[in-house]
Amino acid sequence: MQVTVKEAKFLKEGSNQKGPWKLYKIATTEGKEYTTFDTKADGLPPGSVIEMGVIVTKADGRMSVKGITIISQAAGSTAPSGTRYKSEPPDVRASIEAQTAFNGIVTLAAADKLEMDSAPVVGAIAWAKMKMSIKPEHTTSKSSEAATGSNLVDGTFANVGLLLTWCADNGVDRPTFLKIVGIAEGDISKVNIENAHQLVKDYLKNKPDQEGDVPF
């Protein structure tokens, strides 16, 4: 479920047997409030679009969310501000920023907020094509599983951008993805991620040159 952030703020911190923790509140433009321990909520500006993880409703009606994914970062902040992001090396932070910007542009284009021939959309498509033209370095199945597993929520990808990245890493470019799933370019943001993920896995398993070796 995607929501637009009205306010995100730090509430409190502490520690237990699992280690230190920080609690944040996220208020949405729909008038709902959630708490989360996900540090990606740290400094998240109003207007940002996020994908909610598993939502738990407590007996008193309060809601908490187990993990969030930033789809687009609102103006006023140039990069995700969570503590995990800040600790990443410069090349990893640059990759996160590029993927965040790409996902935001795709979301805005799908909502008819940007024209398909506008500079941001044309630039995003060019960036995606460039990424898809780079052959990934194949790792062992265990390391590949670990790398992709961190992007999964309940067995599938948190957003279509991560799914497309996984497809490119496994030799499935964007046009091939569209053919496998049976959708047009303009419908890519509306795709059922879980079903599309399974269709691509089936495609890879049945390819004569793949021998069914799919990372997960």
C-alpha positions as CSV (number, residue, x, y, z in Angstrom):
1,M,0.0,0.0,0.0
2,Q,1.4,3.4,-1.0
3,V,0.7,6.5,1.1
4,T,1.8,10.1,1.0
5,V,3.6,11.5,4.1
6,K,2.1,14.5,5.8
7,E,4.6,14.3,8.7
8,A,7.3,12.0,10.0
9,K,9.0,12.6,13.3
10,F,11.1,10.9,15.9
11,L,9.2,9.9,19.1
12,K,11.6,8.1,21.4
13,E,14.5,5.7,21.7
14,G,15.7,3.0,24.0
15,S,17.2,-0.5,24.1
16,N,16.3,-4.0,25.0
17,Q,17.9,-7.5,24.7
18,K,17.9,-7.1,20.9
19,G,19.9,-3.8,21.1
20,P,19.1,-0.1,20.7
21,W,15.9,1.1,18.9
22,K,14.3,4.3,17.8
23,L,10.5,4.8,17.3
24,Y,9.0,7.1,14.7
25,K,5.5,8.4,13.9
26,I,4.3,8.7,10.3
27,A,1.2,10.7,9.6
28,T,-0.4,10.4,6.1
29,T,-2.4,12.8,4.0
30,E,-5.3,10.4,4.4
31,G,-5.5,11.3,8.1
32,K,-4.0,8.0,9.5
33,E,-1.0,7.7,11.8
34,Y,1.4,4.8,12.1
35,T,4.5,4.1,14.3
36,T,7.5,2.3,13.0
37,F,11.0,1.3,14.1
38,D,12.3,1.7,10.5
39,T,15.0,4.3,10.5
40,K,14.2,5.3,6.9
41,A,11.4,7.4,8.5
42,D,14.1,9.6,10.1
43,G,13.8,13.1,8.5
44,L,11.3,12.0,5.8
45,P,9.9,15.2,4.4
46,P,6.1,15.9,3.8
47,G,4.9,14.9,0.4
48,S,7.2,11.9,0.1
49,V,5.5,8.7,-1.2
50,I,6.2,5.4,0.6
51,E,5.3,1.8,0.3
52,M,4.0,0.4,3.7
53,G,5.2,-3.0,4.9
54,V,3.1,-5.2,7.1
55,I,0.6,-3.1,9.1
56,V,-0.4,-4.3,12.6
57,T,-3.5,-2.9,14.3
58,K,-3.3,-3.1,18.1
59,A,-6.3,-3.7,20.4
60,D,-6.6,0.1,21.1
61,G,-6.8,0.9,17.4
62,R,-3.2,2.2,17.1
63,M,-1.3,1.0,14.0
64,S,2.3,0.1,13.5
65,V,4.1,-0.8,10.3
66,K,7.0,-3.3,10.0
67,G,9.2,-1.5,7.5
68,I,8.7,1.1,4.8
69,T,10.1,1.6,1.2
70,I,10.7,5.1,-0.1
71,I,9.1,5.4,-3.5
72,S,9.7,9.1,-4.0
73,Q,11.4,11.7,-1.9
74,A,9.7,15.1,-1.7
75,A,11.4,18.4,-2.6
76,G,13.6,19.8,0.2
77,S,15.6,16.6,0.7
78,T,18.0,15.4,-1.8
79,A,18.5,11.9,-0.5
80,P,17.0,9.3,2.0
81,S,18.0,10.5,5.5
82,G,17.8,7.3,7.5
83,T,20.9,6.3,9.6
84,R,21.4,3.2,7.6
85,Y,21.6,5.3,4.4
86,K,24.1,7.7,6.0
87,S,26.4,4.9,6.9
88,E,26.6,3.5,3.3
89,P,29.7,4.2,1.1
90,P,29.3,7.0,-1.4
91,D,28.8,4.7,-4.4
92,V,26.0,2.9,-2.6
93,R,24.4,6.2,-1.6
94,A,24.5,7.4,-5.2
95,S,22.8,4.2,-6.4
96,I,20.1,4.6,-3.7
97,E,19.5,8.2,-4.8
98,A,19.3,7.3,-8.5
99,Q,16.8,4.5,-7.8
100,T,14.7,6.7,-5.5
101,A,14.6,9.4,-8.2
102,F,13.7,6.9,-10.9
103,N,10.9,5.3,-8.9
104,G,9.5,8.8,-8.1
105,I,9.5,9.8,-11.8
106,V,7.8,6.5,-12.7
107,T,5.1,7.1,-10.1
108,L,4.5,10.7,-11.2
109,A,4.3,9.7,-14.9
110,A,1.8,6.9,-14.1
111,A,-0.4,9.4,-12.2
112,D,-0.3,11.7,-15.3
113,K,1.7,14.3,-13.3
114,L,4.5,14.2,-15.9
115,E,4.3,14.0,-19.7
116,M,6.0,11.0,-21.2
117,D,8.2,13.3,-23.4
118,S,9.2,15.5,-20.5
119,A,12.9,15.8,-19.5
120,P,12.6,13.9,-16.2
121,V,10.8,10.9,-17.9
122,V,13.1,10.9,-20.9
123,G,16.1,11.0,-18.6
124,A,14.7,8.2,-16.4
125,I,14.1,6.0,-19.4
126,A,17.7,6.6,-20.7
127,W,19.1,5.8,-17.2
128,A,17.1,2.5,-17.1
129,K,18.2,1.6,-20.6
130,M,21.8,2.3,-19.7
131,K,21.5,0.1,-16.6
132,M,19.9,-2.7,-18.5
133,S,22.7,-2.7,-21.1
134,I,25.3,-3.5,-18.4
135,K,25.9,-7.3,-18.0
136,P,25.7,-8.2,-14.3
137,E,28.5,-10.1,-12.7
138,H,27.1,-13.5,-11.8
139,T,27.7,-14.6,-8.2
140,T,27.1,-17.9,-6.5
141,S,23.5,-18.8,-5.8
142,K,23.9,-18.2,-2.0
143,S,25.4,-14.7,-2.4
144,S,22.8,-13.8,-5.0
145,E,20.0,-15.0,-2.7
146,A,21.4,-12.9,0.1
147,A,21.6,-9.8,-2.2
148,T,18.1,-10.1,-3.6
149,G,16.6,-11.3,-0.3
150,S,17.1,-7.9,1.3
151,N,14.8,-6.4,-1.3
152,L,12.0,-8.8,-0.6
153,V,8.8,-8.3,1.5
154,D,6.7,-11.4,2.1
155,G,8.5,-13.2,-0.7
156,T,8.2,-10.6,-3.4
157,F,9.6,-7.1,-4.2
158,A,8.5,-4.0,-2.4
159,N,8.0,-2.0,-5.6
160,V,8.2,-2.4,-9.4
161,G,11.6,-0.6,-9.6
162,L,13.3,-3.4,-7.5
163,L,11.6,-6.0,-9.6
164,L,12.9,-4.5,-12.8
165,T,16.4,-4.3,-11.3
166,W,16.2,-8.0,-10.4
167,C,15.0,-8.8,-14.0
168,A,17.9,-6.8,-15.5
169,D,20.4,-8.6,-13.2
170,N,19.0,-11.9,-14.5
171,G,19.2,-11.0,-18.2
172,V,15.6,-9.9,-18.7
173,D,15.5,-6.5,-20.2
174,R,12.5,-4.1,-20.0
175,P,10.9,-5.0,-23.4
176,T,11.2,-8.7,-22.6
177,F,9.7,-8.1,-19.2
178,L,6.7,-6.4,-20.8
179,K,6.2,-9.3,-23.2
180,I,6.4,-11.9,-20.4
181,V,3.9,-10.1,-18.2
182,G,1.7,-9.1,-21.1
183,I,1.4,-5.4,-20.4
184,A,2.1,-2.1,-22.2
185,E,4.8,0.4,-21.1
186,G,2.2,2.8,-19.8
187,D,0.8,0.1,-17.4
188,I,4.1,-0.9,-15.8
189,S,3.4,1.0,-12.6
190,K,0.1,-0.8,-12.1
191,V,1.5,-4.3,-12.6
192,N,0.8,-7.0,-9.9
193,I,4.4,-7.4,-8.6
194,E,3.9,-10.8,-7.1
195,N,2.4,-12.3,-10.3
196,A,4.9,-10.6,-12.5
197,H,7.8,-11.9,-10.3
198,Q,6.4,-15.5,-10.7
199,L,6.0,-15.1,-14.4
200,V,9.6,-14.0,-14.9
201,K,10.9,-16.8,-12.6
202,D,8.9,-19.4,-14.7
203,Y,10.3,-17.8,-17.9
204,L,13.9,-18.1,-16.6
205,K,13.3,-21.7,-15.5
206,N,12.1,-22.7,-19.0
207,K,14.8,-20.9,-20.9
208,P,17.0,-23.6,-22.6
209,D,20.3,-21.8,-21.6
210,Q,19.3,-21.1,-17.9
211,E,19.0,-24.7,-16.6
212,G,16.4,-23.4,-14.1
213,D,19.0,-21.6,-12.0
214,V,17.0,-18.7,-10.5
215,P,18.4,-16.9,-7.4
216,F,15.3,-17.7,-5.3
